[in-house]
Structure formats: structure tokens, C-alpha cells
Amino acid sequence: MSEKKLKIIFLCSGNLSRCQMAEGWARKLKRLQIEPYSVSLENNGPDLLAEKVMAEVGIDISKQRPVSLQELKQMEFDFVITLCRRVARQSIMFPLAATKTINADFPDPAAAAEKFDNEAEKLNGYRQVRDRIRKFIETIPEYLFSI
């Protein structure tokens, strides 16, 4: 008997790095337990550095594209996981009361990368966020049921 997959939205603000990384990790590590969707409130296009650091660990996120909240309006979800403070502070309504919202704040690697001139330093910042998101994804679904 198979268990029902958790439908989870990973939600972030403008850049696509965090939600795309989370979706990529969920597909790789929890494909039997999670049906992930990434949503960005402002689609600023793909984040090539995020794609690069995920490719380093064997995950291709280059073809992933976030869906809009409008596209998901009629779908039922178990959890919405916000990945940044900016989104967590906004009141975004989901149609079903059963949908629980969790904040798992991660730094914005694109904003941090602006401090550096060379790509190696930028990539190190992305790797740190990538690895923190991986550790978080590894705890799902146990983490979600413990809150």
C-alpha cells in the first residue's frame, strides 16, 4: 500500500534560486514522499548560478519553471513553505484551510553574490544556501508532522 505524497509549494519572492533549489532537492531526495511545486511571486527569469551549483550535485534545475499562484488556485496542497522573510510577512491566501504555511527562511544567494566581484566567491555563497536547503529537505516529512 503506497502512502499519499505530500503536495508542497516552495514559495519565494523575486529570484528563483531558493524555490528552484528546494524543488530540485525534493524531486531528488523525496520523490516518493513529496510532490513539489515552486512558486515565485515575481518571476525574474532563471538564476544561472543556482543552476550551476545544483548541477555540481547532479541535479538539473534548468528546465524547472515556477508556476504562478493563479495556476495553483484550484489545486489542494498540504503545505506551503516560504523560503524568505519577505514572502512570510505577506498575507497570501490559499483556498483550502487544510493548507498549512511554514516559514523556513534561507538567505538570498543572489543578493549576497552582489557583494563579490568574482564568480568563485559568488558560487560559494550559492553552495552554502544549496546545502542548507538540502539539510532542510532531508527532514521532510518528519519535520512537517512534528510542528
Backbone hydrogen bonds in HBPLUS format (Angstrom, degrees):
<---DONOR---> <-ACCEPTOR-->    atom                        ^
c    i                          cat <-CA-CA->   ^        H-A-AA   ^      H-
h    n   atom  resd res      DA  || num        DHA   H-A  angle D-A-AA Bond
n    s   type  num  typ     dist DA aas  dist angle  dist       angle   num
A0006-LEU N   A0033-GLN O   2.75 MM  27  6.14 163.8  1.78 155.8 150.7     1
A0035-GLU N   A0006-LEU O   2.75 MM  29  5.91 166.1  1.77 154.9 154.4     2
A0078-ASP N   A0007-LYS O   2.89 MM  71  5.35 154.1  1.96 138.4 146.9     3
A0079-PHE N   A0007-LYS O   3.27 MM  72  6.68 163.0  2.30 156.1 159.5     4
A0008-ILE N   A0035-GLU O   3.13 MM  27  6.22 160.3  2.17 137.8 143.0     5
A0037-TYR N   A0008-ILE O   2.86 MM  29  6.21 135.7  2.06 158.6 168.3     6
A0009-ILE N   A0079-PHE O   3.01 MM  70  6.43 158.5  2.06 148.2 154.1     7
A0081-ILE N   A0009-ILE O   2.75 MM  72  6.06 173.8  1.75 176.5 176.5     8
A0010-PHE N   A0037-TYR O   2.73 MM  27  6.09 163.0  1.76 164.6 170.5     9
A0039-VAL N   A0010-PHE O   2.81 MM  29  6.07 159.5  1.85 164.3 163.4    10
A0011-LEU N   A0081-ILE O   2.90 MM  70  6.02 168.3  1.91 147.0 150.2    11
A0083-LEU N   A0011-LEU O   2.83 MM  72  5.98 155.8  1.89 169.2 167.9    12
A0012-CYS N   A0039-VAL O   3.06 MM  27  6.56 155.0  2.12 158.6 166.3    13
A0041-LEU N   A0012-CYS O   3.14 MM  29  6.64 155.9  2.20 151.1 156.7    14
A0020-GLN N   A0016-LEU O   3.14 MM   4  5.81 149.4  2.24 139.4 148.4    15
A0021-MET N   A0017-SER O   2.88 MM   4  5.95 154.6  1.94 149.4 156.8    16
A0022-ALA N   A0018-ARG O   2.92 MM   4  6.11 164.8  1.95 151.9 156.1    17
A0023-GLU N   A0019-CYS O   2.97 MM   4  6.11 161.1  2.00 143.6 148.8    18
A0024-GLY N   A0020-GLN O   2.94 MM   4  6.06 160.7  1.97 144.3 150.2    19
A0025-TRP N   A0021-MET O   2.87 MM   4  6.12 164.6  1.90 157.1 160.5    20
A0026-ALA N   A0022-ALA O   2.90 MM   4  6.05 162.3  1.93 149.6 155.1    21
A0027-ARG N   A0023-GLU O   2.92 MM   4  6.12 159.6  1.96 152.2 157.3    22
A0028-LYS N   A0024-GLY O   3.04 MM   4  6.23 150.1  2.13 143.5 151.8    23
A0029-LEU N   A0025-TRP O   2.71 MM   4  5.76 177.4  1.71 164.7 165.6    24
A0030-LYS N   A0026-ALA O   2.89 MM   4  5.00 148.1  1.99 128.0 137.4    25
A0033-GLN N   A0030-LYS O   2.87 MM   3  5.25 147.9  1.97 114.0 124.3    26
A0034-ILE N   A0030-LYS O   2.81 MM   4  5.66 154.8  1.87 174.5 175.7    27
A0067-VAL N   A0038-SER O   2.94 MM  29  6.43 149.5  2.03 167.6 164.0    28
A0051-GLU N   A0047-ASP O   3.05 MM   4  6.41 159.7  2.10 152.2 158.3    29
A0052-LYS N   A0048-LEU O   2.97 MM   4  6.14 148.7  2.07 137.7 146.2    30
A0053-VAL N   A0049-LEU O   3.01 MM   4  6.30 164.0  2.04 152.1 154.2    31
A0054-MET N   A0050-ALA O   3.04 MM   4  6.16 153.6  2.11 150.2 157.4    32
A0055-ALA N   A0051-GLU O   2.96 MM   4  6.08 149.9  2.05 142.2 150.7    33
A0056-GLU N   A0052-LYS O   3.14 MM   4  6.45 138.9  2.31 139.9 150.4    34
A0057-VAL N   A0054-MET O   3.04 MM   3  5.43 145.4  2.16 106.3 115.8    35
A0059-ILE N   A0054-MET O   2.98 MM   5  5.21 162.3  2.01 138.9 136.2    36
A0058-GLY N   A0055-ALA O   3.00 MM   3  4.86 163.5  2.03 108.2 109.7    37
A0064-GLN N   A0061-ILE O   3.16 MM   3  5.19 149.4  2.26 101.2 110.4    38
A0071-GLU N   A0068-SER O   3.10 MM   3  5.31 122.7  2.44 100.5 113.6    39
A0072-LEU N   A0069-LEU O   3.09 MM   3  5.19 135.2  2.30  99.0 111.4    40
A0073-LYS N   A0070-GLN O   3.30 MM   3  5.28 163.0  2.33 103.5 108.6    41
A0075-MET N   A0072-LEU O   2.97 MM   3  5.33 160.5  2.01 117.6 124.0    42
A0100-LYS N   A0078-ASP O   3.06 MM  22  6.34 169.9  2.07 137.2 137.3    43
A0080-VAL N   A0100-LYS O   2.77 MM  20  6.14 150.5  1.85 156.3 160.6    44
A0102-ILE N   A0080-VAL O   2.80 MM  22  6.18 161.3  1.83 164.8 170.5    45
A0082-THR N   A0102-ILE O   2.81 MM  20  6.23 154.6  1.87 164.5 169.6    46
A0104-ALA N   A0082-THR O   2.83 MM  22  5.94 176.3  1.84 168.7 169.5    47
A0106-PHE N   A0083-LEU O   3.07 MM  23  5.72 157.6  2.12 131.4 130.3    48
A0088-ALA N   A0084-CYS O   3.15 MM   4  6.38 159.6  2.20 147.4 153.8    49
A0089-ARG N   A0085-ARG O   2.98 MM   4  6.18 143.6  2.12 155.3 162.0    50
A0090-GLN N   A0087-VAL O   3.04 MM   3  5.27 147.3  2.15 105.9 115.8    51
A0099-THR N   A0096-LEU O   3.16 MM   3  5.71 162.3  2.19 113.3 118.5    52
A0112-ALA N   A0108-ASP O   3.12 MM   4  6.39 163.3  2.15 153.7 158.6    53
A0113-ALA N   A0109-PRO O   2.88 MM   4  5.92 147.4  1.98 141.0 149.8    54
A0114-GLU N   A0111-ALA O   3.29 MM   3  5.48 142.1  2.44  99.8 109.5    55
A0115-LYS N   A0112-ALA O   3.20 MM   3  5.90 164.3  2.22 117.8 122.3    56
A0116-PHE N   A0113-ALA O   3.03 MM   3  5.57 160.0  2.07 116.9 123.0    57
A0122-LYS N   A0118-ASN O   3.28 MM   4  6.59 160.0  2.32 147.0 153.0    58
A0123-LEU N   A0119-GLU O   2.78 MM   4  5.96 164.1  1.81 157.7 161.4    59
A0124-ASN N   A0120-ALA O   3.08 MM   4  6.32 147.7  2.19 142.0 150.1    60
A0125-GLY N   A0121-GLU O   3.32 MM   4  6.66 154.0  2.40 146.0 151.0    61
A0126-TYR N   A0122-LYS O   3.17 MM   4  6.55 156.6  2.23 148.9 155.5    62
A0127-ARG N   A0123-LEU O   2.82 MM   4  6.07 154.0  1.89 151.0 158.6    63
A0128-GLN N   A0124-ASN O   3.07 MM   4  6.33 152.6  2.15 145.7 151.9    64
A0129-VAL N   A0125-GLY O   3.25 MM   4  6.57 161.3  2.29 148.7 152.5    65
A0130-ARG N   A0126-TYR O   2.83 MM   4  6.02 166.4  1.85 154.7 159.3    66
A0131-ASP N   A0127-ARG O   2.89 MM   4  6.04 160.9  1.92 151.0 155.0    67
A0132-ARG N   A0128-GLN O   3.04 MM   4  6.25 150.7  2.13 143.3 151.4    68
A0133-ILE N   A0129-VAL O   2.90 MM   4  6.13 160.8  1.94 157.3 162.2    69
A0134-ARG N   A0130-ARG O   2.98 MM   4  6.23 153.1  2.05 144.4 152.2    70
A0135-LYS N   A0131-ASP O   3.11 MM   4  6.36 162.1  2.14 144.9 148.4    71
A0136-PHE N   A0132-ARG O   3.11 MM   4  6.40 154.5  2.18 144.8 151.7    72
A0137-ILE N   A0133-ILE O   2.88 MM   4  6.15 167.3  1.90 158.8 161.5    73
A0138-GLU N   A0134-ARG O   2.88 MM   4  6.11 154.3  1.94 155.2 162.5    74
A0139-THR N   A0136-PHE O   3.01 MM   3  5.46 145.9  2.13 109.4 119.1    75
A0140-ILE N   A0137-ILE O   3.07 MM   3  5.36 159.2  2.11 111.4 118.0    76
A0143-TYR N   A0139-THR O   2.78 MM   4  5.46 164.9  1.80 145.6 149.9    77
A0144-LEU N   A0141-PRO O   3.00 MM   3  5.28 113.6  2.46 104.6 120.4    78
A0145-PHE N   A0141-PRO O   3.14 MM   4  6.44 152.6  2.22 160.2 168.2    79
A0146-SER N   A0143-TYR O   3.14 MM   3  5.24 146.8  2.26 100.3 110.2    80
